[in-house]
Amino acid sequence: MLPQLAWLDDPKIFRVNQLPAHSDHQVYRNLIEAHQKQSSLEKSLNGTWDFYYTDQMETFNSELEVPDFEKNTAVTTIEVPKHIELANFAPIQYVNTQYPWDARTYRRPPFTNQDEQIPGVFSRADDNAVGTYRKIFKLDPDWQDQKVHINFAGVERAFYLWLNGQFVGYAEDSFSPSEFDLTPYLKNNGENELIVQVFKHSTASFIEDQDFFRFFGIFRDVTLLLQPGVHVTDIALKPQVSADYQMGKLTGEFKLTGEFSQYELEIKIINPQGEIIFQGQPNLNHEIRLPEIKFYDMQLWSHKNPQLYHIELIVKNQEHQLIEVATTAFGFRKIELDDQVLKLNGERLKILGVNRHEWNAENGRVITRDDMLTDLKIFKEYHINAVRTSHYADQLSWYQLCDEHGIYMMAETNLESHGSWQKMGQLEPSYNVPGSLPGWKDAVLDRAKTNYETFKNHPSVLFWSLGNESYAGTNLSEMQEYFHKVDSTRLVHYEGVVWDRQFEDQISDFESRMYASPAEVRKYLEQNPKKPFMLCEYMHDMGNSLGGLAEYMQLFDDFDNYAGGFIWDYIDQALWVNDEISGQKVLRYGGDFDDRPSDYGFSADGLLFANRLVKPAMQEVAYQYGKYTE
């Protein structure tokens, strides 16, 4: 297959040769590595890459050719992961509800005018910049003649991949892992040339219109993955809690690849105290079902007591030597609506949450594990018990850390199309996407499936979210139907039906609104509502804000079917720069980079400054949330 530039213009093409999404379990070569959490089955490609940048789309042919680094005089270097803008190759821009091209270029999304496609909407656009990356690597001797995959943890916004001059694949969905099989194209002895060509815009730009700085490039880890002779590709666990919350049962399914005749599999389950409480040795097959296991002395997972179990799938060869250990954590907890009352493990659950963008004042959305640990420390100190991953999938390690620290998660699908239905501050959905348009259905259903498949084992995930501010339509109702079909252990959230009530019985387990006043919430709850109420965004901590939080907290006392909500938002989006006049290091916000269009200081609405210094408003959060902590 030859790569086509026209894929950028077609929402029906969003993955080519990309491997199906799977659980984010960890894989190690042996038990020592598993206990140390250091895997020799992974090789990081982070670091310095060759790079060149262009904003001249007219130089591209319709069939993309393998980029030639040897003949290009503009080749320099870039660090991976890093935003191309923060490496000073492209201008920085912050916008909220607008599309980044608004007031400069008119674009109507494909298929919003009957069956109309729009050739060249991005493939021939004079505002579509391109970053081309190259990495040369050699395989270690013990990796040669084996199956090797590559995983891109995050690439904005659409990218094509080549290895050794051969086209490998194409992917969108910027915030979800993209995995490809490199095996057919590898040189076992000698250098391998990996080339990634990243486009700032594709039709994915219409459904990734989040309120943030609009970056592009490889902004998360790039990792080579060695696949042993038998490899565990997916772990799907279903822990369930009995009606009296005293006993648990576990079922599961595992997917494996390889030649099974010379291998054996052992399964171990370890309780929170580190004791092995189950061992089994099923026959190897491509799909294995875990028979129901009962836990009579089950330990429940919750915010204050995040008890985690672990499962290990141990693969051995015919000499009984370990070749792979696949492991993931899981927990027993029951989230439910009981007569519209949100409950966890039989007790009423009050969501004391925040919305959180991934952010670092030096590196934008390229954040570190230390950033995440700092955030969790602040959550605990200020009585925050829940987080909404606004509005995309976060780094994988954030979900693992929330499991360990007992933070309740609303896991949002990477979907926001705000600019397609709200224009100049007014409701105007004439070309809303994805809406009920057949041409957009597969793309958003794929994003929902990726969200579920990746994070399905995490006890911290209590709610799936269809996305954010994308109006309504049958495509969203099908996303809701999908989540309910594959997962009976969680609830589903979406706010946008408030704008189109014909879908309120098809979309969302909650009545969810943004910035409704306490009086408006009270009025809804007093009128025999169909659903419990959740504020997916409220308070909007901008400037000297957060007054009136006590009025929202009072709703917990007055209405059992008030579930709480998530403050907008956790941290300012601003960047450190050296001021040209004073020479001082200062924080700059939207509009400070000569970016137009821009929503200016609207990027500064966090409970923390961008350098993670807590604002005075957090004192009110600590006081009010502290009164309602479990």
C-alpha positions, 0 to 999 in steps of 0.5 A: 500500500502506498501512503496517500496525502488525501488521507488527511482529508478523509475522516473515514481513514484514521488508522492504516496498519495500526495494531488494535488497541489492547490493555496497558499491562506491563511486560517483563522478561522475568520476575526480577524485572517485574519486581523492579519494574524495569523491562529489557523487552522495551527499548526507548527511542527517546532522545535526539532525532534528525528533523526538518520542518516545512509549512509548504504543502505545495511541495508534496505529491498526492502519493507520499514518497519516503522523505530523503534526509540526505538531500535535504539541506534543512535537516537539523535535530529535535528532542523527542518527546517535545512539541515542535512549537516549543523547539522554536520551529513553529508559532505558539497558539492558544485557542478555546472554542475556536478552531485555530484557523478561524478568521483566517481560513474557512473550513467546513468538515467533510460530509456535513453537506450531504455526502460532500468530501472536500479534496485538499481541505488539509492536504493542500492547505497553506496552514498545514505544517509538517515535521519530519523525523528520523531515528537511526537505531540498531537491534541488540543481538538478543533482539535479532530475528524476533518480532519487534513492535513500535509504540508511539504514546502520543503524536499530534495530529496525524502521522505516517511511518516508514522503516528502511524505505518501506511504508509501515502505517498511518495513525490519528487520535493524538492522545492514544497509543499507536502500535505497529509491527516493524518485523517485516521491515527490520534489518537484523544486522546493521542500521535501521532508518525510522522516519515519521512524518507528522502533519499539524492538521487532518480531519482529526483537527475537527474533533480535537478542538480542546481548550488548550495550546495547539501543539503538534509533533511527537510529544510522548515516548517512542518505544521499541517492544520485543515480542517473545516466542509467546506474548500476552497481547491483552488482559481483560479482567472483570472483578465483581463484588457481591450484593453484600460487599463481602465477597468478590469474584474474578473472571477474565480473558487473555489474548496471546500470540506465538507458537504454543507447542513448546511453551507453558503458561502459569497464572498467579494472583497476588493479594495486596499483602503480597501473598499468592492466593491463586495459581493455575496452569491453563493450556496455551491458546490464542484466547484463554478464559480465566474460570471464575475465582471467588475471593471470600476475604476480599479487600475493597478498593476506595479512595481512602483504602486503595487495595490493589491485587495483581495478576501475573501471566508467566510464560516459560519455554520447554526448558522451563525458563521464563521468557515473559511475565505480563502483569497488571493491577486490579481492584474490587469495587462496585460503582452503581446508581441506587435510586439515582444515588451514586454509590461506591461499595454500598456507600454514597459517593460524593465527587470532589473533583477537578478537571486536569490538563496535562501541563508543565510550564517548561514543556507544555503537555510533555509532563514527567512522573514527578509532575504527576506525583506532585499533583497527587500529593496536592490532591491528597493535601487539599481533599480532592478525590476525583479527576476528569482527564479533560478531554483526552487520554492521559499518559498511561502512568497517570492511570496506574498512579491513580489506582495506587493513590485511590483517585477516582477517574472519569476517563474521557475519550479524545473527542471535542468538536466545540468549534463546529457547533458553537460559533461567535458564542452562539449555538449554531450546529449546522455543520456539527461533527460527529453528530449523526453523520455516517462518515464520522461514526467509525472514527469516534467509535474507534476512539471510544473502543481505544479508550476502553481497551487501553484502560479497562483494568483500572479500578480508579476508572469509575466513569467512561466519558464520551468526550466533551462539548461535541453537541449530540447525535446518533454517533454519540449515542452509539458510543454510549451503547458501546460502553454499556455493551462491553462494560457493565461495571462502570457508568457513562457520562456526557454533558452535551445532551443539554443542548439537544434534549432529543438524545437525553434518554440515549446518552449519559447516565447523568444529567450533566451540565457546565457552570449551572448555578446552585439555584439551577441545580437545585431547581432540577433536583426538585422536579422529579428528575430522570437522572442524578446530577453531576457538574462535569465543570463548575466554579471556573477558577479564573482570576480572583475566583472560587467564591460560592463553593459552599453553596454547591457543597450544600447540595450534598446535604439537601439532595441524595441524587446530587453527585458532585462535580469537577472544578474547572480547572486544576492548573493554568496553561502558561509557559516560561519564557525569558522576557526580552526587556527585563531578562527575567524568566516570566510566565506567558499565557495565550495571546502573549505569543502574538497568536491570532486568533487567540483566547488570550488569558483564558488559559489561566483558570487553574487552582495552581499556577503553571509552575504548580504553585498553589493559588489562594483559592485552594484554601477554599477547596481544602476547607469545603471539600474537606467537610465532605471527604469520605 
